[in-house]
Every structure is written in structure tokens, then in C-alpha cells.
């Protein structure tokens, strides 16, 4: 690592606001955001990182362990790792990007070891670098981010982007929740690493993941892609929020009377669980795990067992009710469209990383928790930070550069009353939570839902500016609403079932839809198509 650069220059501070001047502003303090901040700082950039929560403890990764798509650089193993995902993802991946991510993840994981991350070893003494414990991982990443000279703004959600007269991103503005005032960062480039959108579905660590970065980017004109692959539902105890589904591979699923539900399983049978839940309660018991497996489960994912321990349930011997919680784009593959190897978006000076960016490049139309997601956060964060630093360097001096605020709903006055954010959020949840709307999609149901969502957007766009105490929640609800509209417009455009996207009216894949769906817009949401990487045409035909 190079010597830490000087911290971003603090331009002003008053009772009402604080302002900074930086080369790169990173929004989000999870894995992708911290890797981006460190990477940009290593390029000599002055970096500010603004996190909605406390960098190092908020977000989906910090709350739990995660697998990592870490594969030794042995050609046969790399080939097998890539090939195993292509059919699952509907042959929409890009082999070149998959190879890039495997290479970069291998390097970044080894970097973590050099920094002191305590990887376990196997019986032969070989380090096992295919998983990470979230609390230790993110504690280390915060430490390294600070050591790199990055200025961290905790509990400081961004509200809107700033753009210059040419449409290039020029920074962002937001709230300092603990100070009760505002912040502004004038920056030459911005990295969106704010995570995906889980629609406040009470999944562990996802309370801050409401699609905020999507809304900010869309207001600046950014495009999205693969948003139809956003209907990821994860198994959870009905009385808990932990959605780590690997352990349900050892589960038996039964109905209210205790009868086995045919076809119900964690892998390949989750849709059976969803259909059963529409009829009544579903129960699970991890009765297929032997004693050694049970021990390894508790060691690897101790937080999985917290809700059971608190309620006095032994999940290995006793039945417990389960549900499916929507995780949206957190475990989906949709997000901001990436246009080059630096993880640039369609807006000059704006970069995206982690769950905020599309994972279609390595996952196509299907992913899950951890593994590829963790690898993508490491890799895209590294590239986005480098790309943003290089953009800032090429832009050079910005003295006299005018910046314009791009925020819309909640931030500008309309003719109607101010929004009630809790009510708006509930209205959006009513459209995205039901299995018959989002999990098992159909043109008539999707169309009806979109009409309701569009009406909500129209009313929200005409609302008055929000009071200060409601501003953040209003922006969150608006981001959820925008995300739902991009999801469903894209879902209507893909008249087939592919990856995690399921259509009751088009239950099979259709080769004529072997393309990617781009979407964007706020008042008027649009879709278009793009071809996949050329190599996939021959692969799909095999």
C-alpha cells in the first residue's frame, strides 16, 4: 500500500451543515464500499466514505458469516466453477467477467490474510479462504479504511447526488443523523455502494438496504439492468430474521398435520414452500444433520441459532414454523448497469459496486446469499475505487465548477401534502411481498400491480417536501417504490421463465429472450434489450 493520502479537505462547518472537498466520495460502508474507499486511496485520491449506519457494523455482511467464491487458480477448478453457474443463471453471464472476478477475489482474499484476517485451516494446515465471519471481516475493513486516510462519516445517509452543468456527478448531500444537521461533499467522482433493496422485510442486516443508491443514481440519469431477477425469497424462522438458508439443506418440511410436503426443500424446492405457505403453515426440522454436522453448523453460523435458543427450541429435534422473506436485489442480480471494466455507470463520474451494481456479469439470472455476492463486492469495490480515482485525476482542477442538486421526492415542493413514509412503505410492501405477485408472476397481476405503483409514484411526485424528521424515511420509501416499478416493468418485458424470474403464463425458457433487459426512468419507466456476451449463444445451444 502507498502512504496514506491526506484526508479530504473540510471546507466549512456550522450548526447547520458541514462540507468537504474530495476526489472520490463513496456512499456505503459495507464490503464493497470499504474496498472501494481503500482502492481509491491507494491511487492517491482524497476519499470520503459516507455510511447510512456505522461503517463496519451495518448491512447484510456485518451481521453474519458469508461464503466467498474463492477458487484456487487451477484451470480445471476455475472452469468447473464457471460452468456450474451458467445453466442456473440462464446463460446470461459473461465468462470474461467471471474470470476477472475469480482472479481479483483470489488476490483480495489473500490480501485479507496479509492484513491479519484469521482464516481457519484444514487438517493439513491449508488456509480455508472460502468463507468470512462478517463481524471480524468488517471490523478489519473499517480499520484498514481509516488507516488508508479515508474520512468516514458514520450515520450519514446520502439524500441526493450533485451534478455539474455537463451532467457529470459532482458529489452528494445528506444527513448527519447524530448531529442533527446536513453534510455536503464536493467530489470529482462518486461510488454508489449502498447495497440492494430488501423492502424492509425484516431480514437480518437489511434494515438499511432500501435501494437508496438506486434512487440517487436514477435521479442523475443512470440506467439499470436485470431488475426482473429480483424476486429472491429466503427461508427464515417465522419468529426470526436470520435468512441463512444453507442449513435448510438438512431439513424436513411438513404441514400443519406433520405430513411431509413433497418436493419442499431449500434448493430446487423453495417454490413448493411458497405455494404451501399460501395454503397454511409450513414447518421445518433440521433432522437430517448428524452430530458432527450439527457441531459445525453452530461453529460456522452461531447467529443462526440465536432465535432458537431464545425461544427454547432445538431445531434438530423439534419442528418450528418457517416463512419466506423477500430479499429483493440483495440476493437478486439486478442493479445499476456497468458499462466498462472500471465499474462505471452510464453517468459520467458515477461508479457502482456490490449489491448496488448488477451481478448479471457473473451470475446471469440467479444468485443467492454469500459466495458470488461476496466475491463481487470485493472485486467490484476494488475496480470502482480505482476507476473513480482515475476519473477524478483526469478531471483535474474543478475550481468554479457549479453543482446542481438532483433530488426529487421528499426534497422538492409539490402541490399536495407531505408524504407519510410509513404508509407509502407499507403500500409498496403490499405489492412486492405477496408470492402470487412477485414470486409467481403473471402479466395480468403484474400489470395491475404496476398501475397501483405508478399511481403511488404520481402522488408522491406531487407531494410537498418532507419535514426534516421524516426526510430519510420518505426517501427510503420513494426508493423502494422506484425499485418495485423497475422490477415489474422488466418482469413484464421478459415473457419467459429464466433464472429466478418465474412467469406462470410463460413457465419455460425461450431462446428468443436470451438477452438482457435494461430499464430506467422515474416518472416514465422504460425498458429495452441488449445482447449477452457472444460466447453465450453457442453455450446455450449445446
Secondary structure by P-SEA (a helix, b strand, c coil): ccccccccccccccccbbbbbbcbbbccccaaaaaaaaaaaaaccbbbbbbccccccccccccbbbbcccccccaaaaaaaaaaccccccccccaaaaaaaaaaaaaaaaaaaaaccccccccccccccccccaaaaaaaaaaaaaaacccccccccccbbbbcccccccccccccccccbbbbbbccbbbcccbbbcccccccccccccaaaaaaaaaabbbbccccccbbbbbcccccccccccccccbbbbcccccccccccccccaaaaaaaaaabbbbbbcccccaaaaaaaaaaccccaaaaaaaccccccbbbbbbbbbbcccccccccccccccccccccccccccccccccccccccccccaaaaaaaaaaaaaaaaaaaaaaaaacccccbbbbbbcccccccccccccaaaaaaaaaaaacccccccccccaaaaaaaaaaaaaaaaaaaacccccccaaaaaaaaaaaaaaaaaaaaaaaacccccccccccccccccccccbbbbbccccbbbbbcccccaaaaaaaac
